[in-house]
Amino acid sequence: MMKKAPKLKNTIRAKAKGNVNVGPASEAMIELLTVLFLNSLAEEARAKAFEEKSVTIRAQHVKAVSKTVLKKARG
């Protein structure tokens, strides 16, 4: 398991088509959006684990709610 998150700036540049300049403010907004998404995913997985009367959040709980959280994130 990774100990730190990868730099999103490098990931965006690698996946973008063409030359993309990502400024510091944009990079901060991307990081914030990522943290908010992960927070909502964790909350939904916690609720799913609670429904199944489990104390810990397992991979199966995250998998079960990931599709709905992705749909919510798209808008």
mmJSON file of the N, C-alpha and C atoms, coordinates in Angstrom:
{"data_MODEL":{"atom_site":{
"group_PDB":["ATOM","ATOM","ATOM","ATOM","ATOM","ATOM","ATOM","ATOM","ATOM","ATOM","ATOM","ATOM","ATOM","ATOM","ATOM","ATOM","ATOM","ATOM","ATOM","ATOM","ATOM","ATOM","ATOM","ATOM","ATOM","ATOM","ATOM","ATOM","ATOM","ATOM","ATOM","ATOM","ATOM","ATOM","ATOM","ATOM","ATOM","ATOM","ATOM","ATOM","ATOM","ATOM","ATOM","ATOM","ATOM","ATOM","ATOM","ATOM","ATOM","ATOM","ATOM","ATOM","ATOM","ATOM","ATOM","ATOM","ATOM","ATOM","ATOM","ATOM","ATOM","ATOM","ATOM","ATOM","ATOM","ATOM","ATOM","ATOM","ATOM","ATOM","ATOM","ATOM","ATOM","ATOM","ATOM","ATOM","ATOM","ATOM","ATOM","ATOM","ATOM","ATOM","ATOM","ATOM","ATOM","ATOM","ATOM","ATOM","ATOM","ATOM","ATOM","ATOM","ATOM","ATOM","ATOM","ATOM","ATOM","ATOM","ATOM","ATOM","ATOM","ATOM","ATOM","ATOM","ATOM","ATOM","ATOM","ATOM","ATOM","ATOM","ATOM","ATOM","ATOM","ATOM","ATOM","ATOM","ATOM","ATOM","ATOM","ATOM","ATOM","ATOM","ATOM","ATOM","ATOM","ATOM","ATOM","ATOM","ATOM","ATOM","ATOM","ATOM","ATOM","ATOM","ATOM","ATOM","ATOM","ATOM","ATOM","ATOM","ATOM","ATOM","ATOM","ATOM","ATOM","ATOM","ATOM","ATOM","ATOM","ATOM","ATOM","ATOM","ATOM","ATOM","ATOM","ATOM","ATOM","ATOM","ATOM","ATOM","ATOM","ATOM","ATOM","ATOM","ATOM","ATOM","ATOM","ATOM","ATOM","ATOM","ATOM","ATOM","ATOM","ATOM","ATOM","ATOM","ATOM","ATOM","ATOM","ATOM","ATOM","ATOM","ATOM","ATOM","ATOM","ATOM","ATOM","ATOM","ATOM","ATOM","ATOM","ATOM","ATOM","ATOM","ATOM","ATOM","ATOM","ATOM","ATOM","ATOM","ATOM","ATOM","ATOM","ATOM","ATOM","ATOM","ATOM","ATOM","ATOM","ATOM","ATOM","ATOM","ATOM","ATOM","ATOM","ATOM","ATOM","ATOM","ATOM","ATOM","ATOM","ATOM","ATOM","ATOM","ATOM"],
"id":[1,2,3,4,5,6,7,8,9,10,11,12,13,14,15,16,17,18,19,20,21,22,23,24,25,26,27,28,29,30,31,32,33,34,35,36,37,38,39,40,41,42,43,44,45,46,47,48,49,50,51,52,53,54,55,56,57,58,59,60,61,62,63,64,65,66,67,68,69,70,71,72,73,74,75,76,77,78,79,80,81,82,83,84,85,86,87,88,89,90,91,92,93,94,95,96,97,98,99,100,101,102,103,104,105,106,107,108,109,110,111,112,113,114,115,116,117,118,119,120,121,122,123,124,125,126,127,128,129,130,131,132,133,134,135,136,137,138,139,140,141,142,143,144,145,146,147,148,149,150,151,152,153,154,155,156,157,158,159,160,161,162,163,164,165,166,167,168,169,170,171,172,173,174,175,176,177,178,179,180,181,182,183,184,185,186,187,188,189,190,191,192,193,194,195,196,197,198,199,200,201,202,203,204,205,206,207,208,209,210,211,212,213,214,215,216,217,218,219,220,221,222,223,224,225],
"type_symbol":["N","C","C","N","C","C","N","C","C","N","C","C","N","C","C","N","C","C","N","C","C","N","C","C","N","C","C","N","C","C","N","C","C","N","C","C","N","C","C","N","C","C","N","C","C","N","C","C","N","C","C","N","C","C","N","C","C","N","C","C","N","C","C","N","C","C","N","C","C","N","C","C","N","C","C","N","C","C","N","C","C","N","C","C","N","C","C","N","C","C","N","C","C","N","C","C","N","C","C","N","C","C","N","C","C","N","C","C","N","C","C","N","C","C","N","C","C","N","C","C","N","C","C","N","C","C","N","C","C","N","C","C","N","C","C","N","C","C","N","C","C","N","C","C","N","C","C","N","C","C","N","C","C","N","C","C","N","C","C","N","C","C","N","C","C","N","C","C","N","C","C","N","C","C","N","C","C","N","C","C","N","C","C","N","C","C","N","C","C","N","C","C","N","C","C","N","C","C","N","C","C","N","C","C","N","C","C","N","C","C","N","C","C","N","C","C","N","C","C","N","C","C","N","C","C"],
"label_atom_id":["N","CA","C","N","CA","C","N","CA","C","N","CA","C","N","CA","C","N","CA","C","N","CA","C","N","CA","C","N","CA","C","N","CA","C","N","CA","C","N","CA","C","N","CA","C","N","CA","C","N","CA","C","N","CA","C","N","CA","C","N","CA","C","N","CA","C","N","CA","C","N","CA","C","N","CA","C","N","CA","C","N","CA","C","N","CA","C","N","CA","C","N","CA","C","N","CA","C","N","CA","C","N","CA","C","N","CA","C","N","CA","C","N","CA","C","N","CA","C","N","CA","C","N","CA","C","N","CA","C","N","CA","C","N","CA","C","N","CA","C","N","CA","C","N","CA","C","N","CA","C","N","CA","C","N","CA","C","N","CA","C","N","CA","C","N","CA","C","N","CA","C","N","CA","C","N","CA","C","N","CA","C","N","CA","C","N","CA","C","N","CA","C","N","CA","C","N","CA","C","N","CA","C","N","CA","C","N","CA","C","N","CA","C","N","CA","C","N","CA","C","N","CA","C","N","CA","C","N","CA","C","N","CA","C","N","CA","C","N","CA","C","N","CA","C","N","CA","C","N","CA","C","N","CA","C","N","CA","C","N","CA","C"],
"label_alt_id":[null,null,null,null,null,null,null,null,null,null,null,null,null,null,null,null,null,null,null,null,null,null,null,null,null,null,null,null,null,null,null,null,null,null,null,null,null,null,null,null,null,null,null,null,null,null,null,null,null,null,null,null,null,null,null,null,null,null,null,null,null,null,null,null,null,null,null,null,null,null,null,null,null,null,null,null,null,null,null,null,null,null,null,null,null,null,null,null,null,null,null,null,null,null,null,null,null,null,null,null,null,null,null,null,null,null,null,null,null,null,null,null,null,null,null,null,null,null,null,null,null,null,null,null,null,null,null,null,null,null,null,null,null,null,null,null,null,null,null,null,null,null,null,null,null,null,null,null,null,null,null,null,null,null,null,null,null,null,null,null,null,null,null,null,null,null,null,null,null,null,null,null,null,null,null,null,null,null,null,null,null,null,null,null,null,null,null,null,null,null,null,null,null,null,null,null,null,null,null,null,null,null,null,null,null,null,null,null,null,null,null,null,null,null,null,null,null,null,null,null,null,null,null,null,null],
"label_comp_id":["MET","MET","MET","MET","MET","MET","LYS","LYS","LYS","LYS","LYS","LYS","ALA","ALA","ALA","PRO","PRO","PRO","LYS","LYS","LYS","LEU","LEU","LEU","LYS","LYS","LYS","ASN","ASN","ASN","THR","THR","THR","ILE","ILE","ILE","ARG","ARG","ARG","ALA","ALA","ALA","LYS","LYS","LYS","ALA","ALA","ALA","LYS","LYS","LYS","GLY","GLY","GLY","ASN","ASN","ASN","VAL","VAL","VAL","ASN","ASN","ASN","VAL","VAL","VAL","GLY","GLY","GLY","PRO","PRO","PRO","ALA","ALA","ALA","SER","SER","SER","GLU","GLU","GLU","ALA","ALA","ALA","MET","MET","MET","ILE","ILE","ILE","GLU","GLU","GLU","LEU","LEU","LEU","LEU","LEU","LEU","THR","THR","THR","VAL","VAL","VAL","LEU","LEU","LEU","PHE","PHE","PHE","LEU","LEU","LEU","ASN","ASN","ASN","SER","SER","SER","LEU","LEU","LEU","ALA","ALA","ALA","GLU","GLU","GLU","GLU","GLU","GLU","ALA","ALA","ALA","ARG","ARG","ARG","ALA","ALA","ALA","LYS","LYS","LYS","ALA","ALA","ALA","PHE","PHE","PHE","GLU","GLU","GLU","GLU","GLU","GLU","LYS","LYS","LYS","SER","SER","SER","VAL","VAL","VAL","THR","THR","THR","ILE","ILE","ILE","ARG","ARG","ARG","ALA","ALA","ALA","GLN","GLN","GLN","HIS","HIS","HIS","VAL","VAL","VAL","LYS","LYS","LYS","ALA","ALA","ALA","VAL","VAL","VAL","SER","SER","SER","LYS","LYS","LYS","THR","THR","THR","VAL","VAL","VAL","LEU","LEU","LEU","LYS","LYS","LYS","LYS","LYS","LYS","ALA","ALA","ALA","ARG","ARG","ARG","GLY","GLY","GLY"],
"label_asym_id":["A","A","A","A","A","A","A","A","A","A","A","A","A","A","A","A","A","A","A","A","A","A","A","A","A","A","A","A","A","A","A","A","A","A","A","A","A","A","A","A","A","A","A","A","A","A","A","A","A","A","A","A","A","A","A","A","A","A","A","A","A","A","A","A","A","A","A","A","A","A","A","A","A","A","A","A","A","A","A","A","A","A","A","A","A","A","A","A","A","A","A","A","A","A","A","A","A","A","A","A","A","A","A","A","A","A","A","A","A","A","A","A","A","A","A","A","A","A","A","A","A","A","A","A","A","A","A","A","A","A","A","A","A","A","A","A","A","A","A","A","A","A","A","A","A","A","A","A","A","A","A","A","A","A","A","A","A","A","A","A","A","A","A","A","A","A","A","A","A","A","A","A","A","A","A","A","A","A","A","A","A","A","A","A","A","A","A","A","A","A","A","A","A","A","A","A","A","A","A","A","A","A","A","A","A","A","A","A","A","A","A","A","A","A","A","A","A","A","A","A","A","A","A","A","A"],
"label_entity_id":["1","1","1","1","1","1","1","1","1","1","1","1","1","1","1","1","1","1","1","1","1","1","1","1","1","1","1","1","1","1","1","1","1","1","1","1","1","1","1","1","1","1","1","1","1","1","1","1","1","1","1","1","1","1","1","1","1","1","1","1","1","1","1","1","1","1","1","1","1","1","1","1","1","1","1","1","1","1","1","1","1","1","1","1","1","1","1","1","1","1","1","1","1","1","1","1","1","1","1","1","1","1","1","1","1","1","1","1","1","1","1","1","1","1","1","1","1","1","1","1","1","1","1","1","1","1","1","1","1","1","1","1","1","1","1","1","1","1","1","1","1","1","1","1","1","1","1","1","1","1","1","1","1","1","1","1","1","1","1","1","1","1","1","1","1","1","1","1","1","1","1","1","1","1","1","1","1","1","1","1","1","1","1","1","1","1","1","1","1","1","1","1","1","1","1","1","1","1","1","1","1","1","1","1","1","1","1","1","1","1","1","1","1","1","1","1","1","1","1","1","1","1","1","1","1"],
"label_seq_id":[1,1,1,2,2,2,3,3,3,4,4,4,5,5,5,6,6,6,7,7,7,8,8,8,9,9,9,10,10,10,11,11,11,12,12,12,13,13,13,14,14,14,15,15,15,16,16,16,17,17,17,18,18,18,19,19,19,20,20,20,21,21,21,22,22,22,23,23,23,24,24,24,25,25,25,26,26,26,27,27,27,28,28,28,29,29,29,30,30,30,31,31,31,32,32,32,33,33,33,34,34,34,35,35,35,36,36,36,37,37,37,38,38,38,39,39,39,40,40,40,41,41,41,42,42,42,43,43,43,44,44,44,45,45,45,46,46,46,47,47,47,48,48,48,49,49,49,50,50,50,51,51,51,52,52,52,53,53,53,54,54,54,55,55,55,56,56,56,57,57,57,58,58,58,59,59,59,60,60,60,61,61,61,62,62,62,63,63,63,64,64,64,65,65,65,66,66,66,67,67,67,68,68,68,69,69,69,70,70,70,71,71,71,72,72,72,73,73,73,74,74,74,75,75,75],
"pdbx_PDB_ins_code":[null,null,null,null,null,null,null,null,null,null,null,null,null,null,null,null,null,null,null,null,null,null,null,null,null,null,null,null,null,null,null,null,null,null,null,null,null,null,null,null,null,null,null,null,null,null,null,null,null,null,null,null,null,null,null,null,null,null,null,null,null,null,null,null,null,null,null,null,null,null,null,null,null,null,null,null,null,null,null,null,null,null,null,null,null,null,null,null,null,null,null,null,null,null,null,null,null,null,null,null,null,null,null,null,null,null,null,null,null,null,null,null,null,null,null,null,null,null,null,null,null,null,null,null,null,null,null,null,null,null,null,null,null,null,null,null,null,null,null,null,null,null,null,null,null,null,null,null,null,null,null,null,null,null,null,null,null,null,null,null,null,null,null,null,null,null,null,null,null,null,null,null,null,null,null,null,null,null,null,null,null,null,null,null,null,null,null,null,null,null,null,null,null,null,null,null,null,null,null,null,null,null,null,null,null,null,null,null,null,null,null,null,null,null,null,null,null,null,null,null,null,null,null,null,null],
"Cartn_x":[0.838,0.0,0.885,0.433,1.228,1.153,2.254,2.284,1.878,1.977,1.534,0.855,-0.03,-0.786,0.127,-0.117,0.706,0.397,1.339,1.125,0.106,-0.997,-2.064,-1.658,-0.79,-0.351,0.314,1.179,1.86,0.885,-0.093,-1.088,-1.932,-2.329,-3.153,-2.373,-1.135,-0.305,-0.111,0.031,0.25,-1.0,-2.175,-3.41,-3.999,-3.576,-4.132,-3.574,-4.403,-3.957,-3.448,-2.197,-1.602,-0.871,-0.408,0.341,-0.638,-0.666,-1.584,-0.766,-1.021,-0.374,-1.327,-0.861,-1.658,-1.014,-1.74,-1.22,-1.347,-0.698,-0.749,-2.157,-2.96,-4.326,-5.167,-4.957,-5.69,-5.285,-4.01,-3.535,-4.143,-4.258,-4.868,-6.341,-7.043,-8.458,-8.621,-7.713,-7.767,-7.551,-6.58,-6.321,-7.535,-8.165,-9.345,-10.492,-10.734,-11.789,-11.526,-10.28,-9.925,-10.198,-9.818,-10.04,-11.532,-12.308,-13.755,-14.402,-13.942,-14.473,-14.158,-12.922,-12.541,-13.298,-13.566,-14.329,-15.757,-16.399,-17.762,-17.79,-16.765,-16.67,-16.53,-15.717,-15.533,-16.818,-17.558,-18.813,-19.835,-19.952,-20.899,-20.49,-19.194,-18.714,-18.944,-18.797,-19.062,-20.531,-21.418,-22.847,-23.177,-22.55,-22.771,-22.28,-21.131,-20.6,-21.524,-22.081,-23.004,-24.277,-24.756,-25.93,-25.696,-24.481,-24.143,-23.63,-23.756,-23.354,-21.879,-21.067,-19.627,-18.975,-17.961,-17.283,-16.275,-15.625,-14.595,-15.101,-14.546,-14.869,-13.933,-14.519,-13.73,-13.842,-13.031,-13.005,-14.356,-15.07,-16.38,-17.38,-17.25,-18.136,-17.833,-16.558,-16.16,-16.589,-16.408,-16.814,-18.318,-19.072,-20.529,-21.057,-20.403,-20.909,-20.164,-19.108,-18.292,-19.064,-19.904,-20.649,-21.609,-22.301,-23.246,-22.523,-21.385,-20.631,-20.068,-19.603,-19.118,-20.226,-21.422,-22.553,-22.899,-22.839,-23.112,-22.052,-20.805,-19.707,-19.805,-20.342,-20.477,-21.526,-22.526,-23.558,-24.824],
"Cartn_y":[-1.173,0.0,1.237,2.266,3.484,4.269,4.905,5.689,7.131,7.613,8.975,8.997,9.951,10.055,10.513,10.044,10.493,11.947,12.593,13.986,14.027,14.68,14.746,15.573,16.536,17.391,16.555,15.638,14.783,13.831,13.335,12.432,13.146,14.367,15.136,15.433,15.815,16.103,14.856,13.706,12.473,12.049,12.255,11.81,12.837,14.092,15.139,15.01,15.382,15.38,16.77,16.864,18.154,18.711,19.916,20.579,21.297,20.896,21.478,22.102,23.374,24.044,24.026,23.508,23.453,24.396,25.451,26.435,25.96,26.677,26.262,26.308,27.288,27.372,26.207,25.863,24.737,23.429,23.287,22.071,21.949,23.067,23.056,22.661,23.161,22.809,21.326,20.791,19.369,18.525,18.902,18.184,18.239,19.419,19.579,18.699,18.686,17.843,16.364,15.961,14.573,14.213,15.088,14.834,14.789,15.686,15.681,14.409,13.964,12.727,11.539,11.446,10.335,10.379,11.599,11.74,11.223,11.585,11.111,9.594,9.065,7.62,6.907,7.449,6.847,6.905,8.006,8.122,7.099,6.954,5.979,4.545,4.27,2.93,2.656,3.679,3.516,3.193,3.882,3.614,2.189,1.745,0.385,-0.645,-0.383,-1.295,-1.338,-0.197,-0.127,-0.924,-0.87,-1.641,-3.139,-3.562,-4.977,-5.369,-4.472,-4.701,-5.076,-4.361,-4.559,-3.327,-3.552,-2.447,-1.777,-2.572,-2.012,-1.899,-0.94,-0.76,-1.66,-2.544,-3.473,-3.101,-3.748,-3.465,-3.733,-4.73,-5.046,-3.919,-3.202,-2.07,-0.916,-0.663,0.415,0.09,-1.169,-1.582,-1.439,-1.753,-1.717,-0.304,0.69,2.064,2.913,2.397,3.214,3.683,2.824,3.196,4.35,4.303,5.379,6.685,6.602,7.81,8.454,7.635,8.166,8.86,8.293,8.934,10.27,10.328,11.591,12.635,12.203,13.134,13.73,12.994,13.51,14.593,14.52,15.55,15.18],
"Cartn_z":[0.0,0.0,0.0,-0.696,-0.799,0.501,0.848,2.067,1.839,0.611,0.309,-1.052,-1.207,-2.453,-3.581,-4.804,-5.927,-6.262,-6.877,-7.277,-8.401,-8.154,-9.147,-10.356,-10.146,-11.245,-12.332,-11.934,-12.907,-13.579,-12.825,-13.39,-14.432,-14.139,-15.077,-16.349,-16.2,-17.385,-18.233,-17.585,-18.333,-19.096,-18.504,-19.132,-20.089,-19.98,-20.839,-22.244,-23.204,-24.596,-24.924,-25.271,-25.57,-24.355,-24.489,-23.424,-22.499,-21.239,-20.266,-19.145,-18.895,-17.768,-16.584,-15.462,-14.247,-13.246,-12.915,-11.979,-10.542,-9.616,-8.214,-7.63,-8.023,-7.502,-8.037,-9.29,-9.87,-9.213,-8.94,-8.28,-6.881,-6.187,-4.853,-4.932,-5.951,-6.116,-6.455,-7.249,-7.596,-6.343,-5.532,-4.281,-3.368,-3.278,-2.431,-2.924,-4.224,-4.775,-4.518,-4.601,-4.337,-2.885,-1.98,-0.554,-0.239,-0.831,-0.606,-1.161,-2.327,-2.894,-1.996,-1.535,-0.664,0.65,1.147,2.383,2.205,1.094,0.856,0.64,-0.032,-0.222,1.119,2.006,3.326,4.144,4.065,4.802,4.32,3.003,2.455,2.811,2.765,3.124,4.605,5.427,6.864,7.108,6.382,6.51,6.061,4.977,4.479,5.492,6.095,7.108,8.326,8.691,9.82,9.524,8.269,7.876,8.027,7.716,7.8,9.184,10.147,11.536,11.655,10.9,10.933,11.56,12.368,13.05,12.125,11.269,10.392,8.961,8.247,6.834,6.039,5.266,4.459,2.988,2.179,0.743,0.094,0.587,0.011,0.23,1.349,1.612,0.661,0.433,-0.47,-1.896,-2.302,-3.64,-3.832,-2.795,-2.9,-3.118,-2.55,-2.64,-3.662,-4.245,-5.145,-6.376,-6.932,-8.133,-7.857,-6.731,-6.407,-6.092,-5.426,-5.099,-6.369,-7.31,-8.583,-9.353,-9.332,-10.015,-9.363,-8.041,-7.338,-7.653,-7.799,-8.052,-9.453,-10.387,-11.752,-11.86,-11.007,-10.995,-11.668],
"occupancy":[1.0,1.0,1.0,1.0,1.0,1.0,1.0,1.0,1.0,1.0,1.0,1.0,1.0,1.0,1.0,1.0,1.0,1.0,1.0,1.0,1.0,1.0,1.0,1.0,1.0,1.0,1.0,1.0,1.0,1.0,1.0,1.0,1.0,1.0,1.0,1.0,1.0,1.0,1.0,1.0,1.0,1.0,1.0,1.0,1.0,1.0,1.0,1.0,1.0,1.0,1.0,1.0,1.0,1.0,1.0,1.0,1.0,1.0,1.0,1.0,1.0,1.0,1.0,1.0,1.0,1.0,1.0,1.0,1.0,1.0,1.0,1.0,1.0,1.0,1.0,1.0,1.0,1.0,1.0,1.0,1.0,1.0,1.0,1.0,1.0,1.0,1.0,1.0,1.0,1.0,1.0,1.0,1.0,1.0,1.0,1.0,1.0,1.0,1.0,1.0,1.0,1.0,1.0,1.0,1.0,1.0,1.0,1.0,1.0,1.0,1.0,1.0,1.0,1.0,1.0,1.0,1.0,1.0,1.0,1.0,1.0,1.0,1.0,1.0,1.0,1.0,1.0,1.0,1.0,1.0,1.0,1.0,1.0,1.0,1.0,1.0,1.0,1.0,1.0,1.0,1.0,1.0,1.0,1.0,1.0,1.0,1.0,1.0,1.0,1.0,1.0,1.0,1.0,1.0,1.0,1.0,1.0,1.0,1.0,1.0,1.0,1.0,1.0,1.0,1.0,1.0,1.0,1.0,1.0,1.0,1.0,1.0,1.0,1.0,1.0,1.0,1.0,1.0,1.0,1.0,1.0,1.0,1.0,1.0,1.0,1.0,1.0,1.0,1.0,1.0,1.0,1.0,1.0,1.0,1.0,1.0,1.0,1.0,1.0,1.0,1.0,1.0,1.0,1.0,1.0,1.0,1.0,1.0,1.0,1.0,1.0,1.0,1.0,1.0,1.0,1.0,1.0,1.0,1.0,1.0,1.0,1.0,1.0,1.0,1.0],
"B_iso_or_equiv":[0.0,0.0,0.0,0.0,0.0,0.0,0.0,0.0,0.0,0.0,0.0,0.0,0.0,0.0,0.0,0.0,0.0,0.0,0.0,0.0,0.0,0.0,0.0,0.0,0.0,0.0,0.0,0.0,0.0,0.0,0.0,0.0,0.0,0.0,0.0,0.0,0.0,0.0,0.0,0.0,0.0,0.0,0.0,0.0,0.0,0.0,0.0,0.0,0.0,0.0,0.0,0.0,0.0,0.0,0.0,0.0,0.0,0.0,0.0,0.0,0.0,0.0,0.0,0.0,0.0,0.0,0.0,0.0,0.0,0.0,0.0,0.0,0.0,0.0,0.0,0.0,0.0,0.0,0.0,0.0,0.0,0.0,0.0,0.0,0.0,0.0,0.0,0.0,0.0,0.0,0.0,0.0,0.0,0.0,0.0,0.0,0.0,0.0,0.0,0.0,0.0,0.0,0.0,0.0,0.0,0.0,0.0,0.0,0.0,0.0,0.0,0.0,0.0,0.0,0.0,0.0,0.0,0.0,0.0,0.0,0.0,0.0,0.0,0.0,0.0,0.0,0.0,0.0,0.0,0.0,0.0,0.0,0.0,0.0,0.0,0.0,0.0,0.0,0.0,0.0,0.0,0.0,0.0,0.0,0.0,0.0,0.0,0.0,0.0,0.0,0.0,0.0,0.0,0.0,0.0,0.0,0.0,0.0,0.0,0.0,0.0,0.0,0.0,0.0,0.0,0.0,0.0,0.0,0.0,0.0,0.0,0.0,0.0,0.0,0.0,0.0,0.0,0.0,0.0,0.0,0.0,0.0,0.0,0.0,0.0,0.0,0.0,0.0,0.0,0.0,0.0,0.0,0.0,0.0,0.0,0.0,0.0,0.0,0.0,0.0,0.0,0.0,0.0,0.0,0.0,0.0,0.0,0.0,0.0,0.0,0.0,0.0,0.0,0.0,0.0,0.0,0.0,0.0,0.0,0.0,0.0,0.0,0.0,0.0,0.0],
"pdbx_formal_charge":[null,null,null,null,null,null,null,null,null,null,null,null,null,null,null,null,null,null,null,null,null,null,null,null,null,null,null,null,null,null,null,null,null,null,null,null,null,null,null,null,null,null,null,null,null,null,null,null,null,null,null,null,null,null,null,null,null,null,null,null,null,null,null,null,null,null,null,null,null,null,null,null,null,null,null,null,null,null,null,null,null,null,null,null,null,null,null,null,null,null,null,null,null,null,null,null,null,null,null,null,null,null,null,null,null,null,null,null,null,null,null,null,null,null,null,null,null,null,null,null,null,null,null,null,null,null,null,null,null,null,null,null,null,null,null,null,null,null,null,null,null,null,null,null,null,null,null,null,null,null,null,null,null,null,null,null,null,null,null,null,null,null,null,null,null,null,null,null,null,null,null,null,null,null,null,null,null,null,null,null,null,null,null,null,null,null,null,null,null,null,null,null,null,null,null,null,null,null,null,null,null,null,null,null,null,null,null,null,null,null,null,null,null,null,null,null,null,null,null,null,null,null,null,null,null],
"auth_seq_id":[1,1,1,2,2,2,3,3,3,4,4,4,5,5,5,6,6,6,7,7,7,8,8,8,9,9,9,10,10,10,11,11,11,12,12,12,13,13,13,14,14,14,15,15,15,16,16,16,17,17,17,18,18,18,19,19,19,20,20,20,21,21,21,22,22,22,23,23,23,24,24,24,25,25,25,26,26,26,27,27,27,28,28,28,29,29,29,30,30,30,31,31,31,32,32,32,33,33,33,34,34,34,35,35,35,36,36,36,37,37,37,38,38,38,39,39,39,40,40,40,41,41,41,42,42,42,43,43,43,44,44,44,45,45,45,46,46,46,47,47,47,48,48,48,49,49,49,50,50,50,51,51,51,52,52,52,53,53,53,54,54,54,55,55,55,56,56,56,57,57,57,58,58,58,59,59,59,60,60,60,61,61,61,62,62,62,63,63,63,64,64,64,65,65,65,66,66,66,67,67,67,68,68,68,69,69,69,70,70,70,71,71,71,72,72,72,73,73,73,74,74,74,75,75,75],
"auth_comp_id":["MET","MET","MET","MET","MET","MET","LYS","LYS","LYS","LYS","LYS","LYS","ALA","ALA","ALA","PRO","PRO","PRO","LYS","LYS","LYS","LEU","LEU","LEU","LYS","LYS","LYS","ASN","ASN","ASN","THR","THR","THR","ILE","ILE","ILE","ARG","ARG","ARG","ALA","ALA","ALA","LYS","LYS","LYS","ALA","ALA","ALA","LYS","LYS","LYS","GLY","GLY","GLY","ASN","ASN","ASN","VAL","VAL","VAL","ASN","ASN","ASN","VAL","VAL","VAL","GLY","GLY","GLY","PRO","PRO","PRO","ALA","ALA","ALA","SER","SER","SER","GLU","GLU","GLU","ALA","ALA","ALA","MET","MET","MET","ILE","ILE","ILE","GLU","GLU","GLU","LEU","LEU","LEU","LEU","LEU","LEU","THR","THR","THR","VAL","VAL","VAL","LEU","LEU","LEU","PHE","PHE","PHE","LEU","LEU","LEU","ASN","ASN","ASN","SER","SER","SER","LEU","LEU","LEU","ALA","ALA","ALA","GLU","GLU","GLU","GLU","GLU","GLU","ALA","ALA","ALA","ARG","ARG","ARG","ALA","ALA","ALA","LYS","LYS","LYS","ALA","ALA","ALA","PHE","PHE","PHE","GLU","GLU","GLU","GLU","GLU","GLU","LYS","LYS","LYS","SER","SER","SER","VAL","VAL","VAL","THR","THR","THR","ILE","ILE","ILE","ARG","ARG","ARG","ALA","ALA","ALA","GLN","GLN","GLN","HIS","HIS","HIS","VAL","VAL","VAL","LYS","LYS","LYS","ALA","ALA","ALA","VAL","VAL","VAL","SER","SER","SER","LYS","LYS","LYS","THR","THR","THR","VAL","VAL","VAL","LEU","LEU","LEU","LYS","LYS","LYS","LYS","LYS","LYS","ALA","ALA","ALA","ARG","ARG","ARG","GLY","GLY","GLY"],
"auth_asym_id":["A","A","A","A","A","A","A","A","A","A","A","A","A","A","A","A","A","A","A","A","A","A","A","A","A","A","A","A","A","A","A","A","A","A","A","A","A","A","A","A","A","A","A","A","A","A","A","A","A","A","A","A","A","A","A","A","A","A","A","A","A","A","A","A","A","A","A","A","A","A","A","A","A","A","A","A","A","A","A","A","A","A","A","A","A","A","A","A","A","A","A","A","A","A","A","A","A","A","A","A","A","A","A","A","A","A","A","A","A","A","A","A","A","A","A","A","A","A","A","A","A","A","A","A","A","A","A","A","A","A","A","A","A","A","A","A","A","A","A","A","A","A","A","A","A","A","A","A","A","A","A","A","A","A","A","A","A","A","A","A","A","A","A","A","A","A","A","A","A","A","A","A","A","A","A","A","A","A","A","A","A","A","A","A","A","A","A","A","A","A","A","A","A","A","A","A","A","A","A","A","A","A","A","A","A","A","A","A","A","A","A","A","A","A","A","A","A","A","A","A","A","A","A","A","A"],
"auth_atom_id":["N","CA","C","N","CA","C","N","CA","C","N","CA","C","N","CA","C","N","CA","C","N","CA","C","N","CA","C","N","CA","C","N","CA","C","N","CA","C","N","CA","C","N","CA","C","N","CA","C","N","CA","C","N","CA","C","N","CA","C","N","CA","C","N","CA","C","N","CA","C","N","CA","C","N","CA","C","N","CA","C","N","CA","C","N","CA","C","N","CA","C","N","CA","C","N","CA","C","N","CA","C","N","CA","C","N","CA","C","N","CA","C","N","CA","C","N","CA","C","N","CA","C","N","CA","C","N","CA","C","N","CA","C","N","CA","C","N","CA","C","N","CA","C","N","CA","C","N","CA","C","N","CA","C","N","CA","C","N","CA","C","N","CA","C","N","CA","C","N","CA","C","N","CA","C","N","CA","C","N","CA","C","N","CA","C","N","CA","C","N","CA","C","N","CA","C","N","CA","C","N","CA","C","N","CA","C","N","CA","C","N","CA","C","N","CA","C","N","CA","C","N","CA","C","N","CA","C","N","CA","C","N","CA","C","N","CA","C","N","CA","C","N","CA","C","N","CA","C","N","CA","C","N","CA","C","N","CA","C","N","CA","C"],
"pdbx_PDB_model_num":[1,1,1,1,1,1,1,1,1,1,1,1,1,1,1,1,1,1,1,1,1,1,1,1,1,1,1,1,1,1,1,1,1,1,1,1,1,1,1,1,1,1,1,1,1,1,1,1,1,1,1,1,1,1,1,1,1,1,1,1,1,1,1,1,1,1,1,1,1,1,1,1,1,1,1,1,1,1,1,1,1,1,1,1,1,1,1,1,1,1,1,1,1,1,1,1,1,1,1,1,1,1,1,1,1,1,1,1,1,1,1,1,1,1,1,1,1,1,1,1,1,1,1,1,1,1,1,1,1,1,1,1,1,1,1,1,1,1,1,1,1,1,1,1,1,1,1,1,1,1,1,1,1,1,1,1,1,1,1,1,1,1,1,1,1,1,1,1,1,1,1,1,1,1,1,1,1,1,1,1,1,1,1,1,1,1,1,1,1,1,1,1,1,1,1,1,1,1,1,1,1,1,1,1,1,1,1,1,1,1,1,1,1,1,1,1,1,1,1,1,1,1,1,1,1]
}}}
